[in-house]
Structures are given as structure tokens and as C-alpha cells.
Amino acid sequence: MTPTQLIARIKKGDAPTALLLLGPEAYDRRRIKEAMTAAFPEGSMMQHDLSELTLAEVLDDARSLSLFAADRLIWVVNAESALPRGRASSDDDGDVAAGDSTPLAAYMKDPTPGVTLVFEASRFDFEGDDKRRQDRVRKFYSAIHDVVELRRYASHEARKETEALANRAGFRLHEDALDLLVEALGADIARIAVEIEKLSLFKGNAVVTMEDITALAPDARATTIFALVNAVGRRDRVSALEFLDTLTRDGEYLPLALAFLSTQFRLALSAREAGLKSGGQVQSHFTKLGIPMWGSRADQVYQTAAKFSKVQLERAMGLIFEADRGLRDARPDDRIVMEQFILKLVG
């Protein structure tokens, strides 16, 4: 079940008996919590922490009848803490659905009428090493049939949601400002929502520009990285060195800027090899390959592909490799490494 489907179900008065919120996405978790609390009488919500209580104690509270509210919402955080520890917890093939989860299975066979239990398991992601741990959490809570996966937003999804948030706040984001906000905050829609609220107070119903984002975004250095990538992609050496100077003075982690540049040039080289002739073709090409690509981003990639020949793009990848190796030296001067890289690339 998706967060949107659950919220629609709650608004219809069909809240589940028990719910497992699985995943790290804070924005959708907040939306769900707001919808759930709005569906219950004031004062009928109780919050528990499974790092402080046992699962059996939480279920005992769910079974108890309240003198003040017929319907109750019990919100349980740190649901991962209930999983068994020791040898079984590190064994992929261990019977992790038994033991401590038995009280939950028994409760689900005869749940208390009017009580909704929400277990929040936000510690683990769905990829990499976290996936195995996530699967253990899912297996432990297998008695709960209503599960909502709170996955992080992809860049194109975050961009679409950001635009919707801005519209609801009563202002419009300039295309460049929209891209900058999403990029600067790493497509973290929870942080973006906070910035949208700040922008609505700052700008009212006016159009928000890149300068507004730079002024208000909490991680303005990330916006400067974005500008550095664009300047290098345009072969604008002077601007690129100015942005590098700003990043250095602000104490930015320069390998991050190099990582952004690597992505830009890899996409541009791929676009050149595919013979793409416009930003629209770039967007269509990478979207078909499953790589999120919105219009302005596609224009930037095409601009870089147009400014550099195939040989120059291949050379750029070699220079990025050299710069990366230089930044990994025992005692590197990151600024000198990056300055040399920019001068070799766009000199």
C-alpha cells in the first residue's frame, strides 16, 4: 500500500486495525501521522517507544479499555527494537518471526475494537546492506497485513512533489530555482517541505528565483556546487573558479563537487555517443533508460555535450579520475587539486 492509498482510506473512515510503516521517508510518515491523528478524537492518541518498553507491554496497553475514549490511536516508534537479539538476529535463516513476535500474532487474531496500532520502523532503507535488516523487520511483523513502504523520493518524484507543494503554498518556482532546490537538498522532500514553507513567508505569491533559494536554503554551499557544475559544463572558467573559491571559503567537502561533475560529464559523453541533438532528445533518451531526467537538467547535459567534443569529454573523465586520486592523497590541498582540474579542463 502506498502512502497516498492509506491516506485516502483513512479519510473514508477505514483506518486499519494495525499498520506497519516501513522505511526512512520522513515526509510521507508525517503526512500519514497527521491524517491518522485527525481521524481520532482529541486526546485519544498515545505514543510508545519500543526502545523503552517491550512489545508485550505495548499490547497490554492496546488491550486495556479507556474510560475517556472509545477509539484510540497507539503510535509505536523504534519498532526495530522489538526484534530478537544475539545469534538469531544476525542469522539470515534464523526463525526471527518466532519468539518475541508471538504476542503480536496472538493480538492480531483478536484485536481490541476501536484501537489502531501503528508501528514505525524508520531505521533501515530498502537498498544495500539495509535490505537484509529491512526484511527481518518485515518478517517479524508479518502478523500485520497493512504495510506502507516509505521509500525515499527519486529526483523526478521529488521535483513533481516540490512543484505541487509550491502551488499549494500559493507561489510559483522558476524552473531553475525548482531544480536548484531539489538538487541542493538531495531530493529530501521532508527538508524541501520546510523550505517551501519558509519561501511562502518570504516571497508571498511572487515567483521564487535561484537567488531566493541561495539566500534561504540551509545548505547554500550545495547550491554553489550546483552552480559550479553548470559553469564547468558551459566552459566558463572564470565563474567556475569563483564558485570554487566560495566553496573553499565555506569549508565545503570538495570531493562532493567532483562527484557531481563526474555525473554531468558521464551523461554528456553518453548523449554525444548517442548522437542526441537537443535537450528534448536527451530527456527522452535517458528516461527510456530509467534515468530520471527533467527538462532543465536535460538542457544542461546537452549544453555540456555541445560545448565539449567526444575526445574532450573522454579527456574530462580522465581528468576527473586524476583529480579524485589527488583528493585521496595522504595530505592533499583540495583547492589546488580542484583548481588544476578546472584549468586543465576549461583552460
URHULIN-V340662 format. One line per field, one symbol per residue. ss: DSSP state (~ for helix, > for strand, _ for the rest). phi: phi as a letter, one per 20 degrees, with the letter a starting at -180 (. if undefined). burial: 1 if it has 24 or more other C-alpha atoms within 12 Angstrom, else 0. A space follows every 10 residues. Layout:
BEGIN
ss->???
phi->???
burial->???
END
This chain:
BEGIN
ss->__~~~~~~~~ ~______>>> >>___~~~~~ ~~~~~~~~__ ____>>>>>_ ____~~~~~~ ~~~_______ _>>>>>>_~~ ~~_____~~~ ________~~ ~~~~~~~~~_ ____>>>>>> >________~ ~~~~~~~~~~ ______>>>_ ____~~~~~~ ~~~~~~~~~_ _>>_~~~~~~ ~~~~____~~ ~~~~~~~~~~ ~~~___>>_~ ~~~~~~___~ ~~~~~~~~~~ ~~~___~~~~ ~~~~~~~~~_ ___~~~~~~~ ~~~~~~~~~~ ~~~_____~~ ~~~~~~~~__ ____~~~~~~ ~~~~~~~__~ ~~~~~~~~~~ ~~~~~~~___ ___~~~~~~~ ~~~~~~_
phi->.egfffffff fendfffbbd edpeffffff gfffffffed ffnedcdccf eddeffffff ffffeefdbf dcddddelff feffdnfffd dfefefeemf eggffffffb fffndddcdd ddfdeecmff gfffffffff effeeecded efffgfffff fffffffffn cdeggfffff ffffdmleff ffffffffff ffdmdefedf fffffdffdf ffffggffgf fffemeffff fffffffffe mfffgfffff fgfgffffff fffemfdaff ffffffffen dgbegfffff fffffffdfg fffffgffff fffffffefg cfegffgfff fffffcf
burial->0010011001 0000111111 1111111110 1110111011 0001111111 0001100110 1110000000 1111111111 1111000010 0000011001 1111101100 1111111111 1111010000 0011111111 1011011111 1110110111 1110111010 1110111111 1111111111 1111111111 0010001111 0111011011 1111111111 1111101011 1011111100 0111111111 1111111111 1100010110 0111110000 0111111111 1111111101 0111011011 0011011000 0001101111 1100110
END
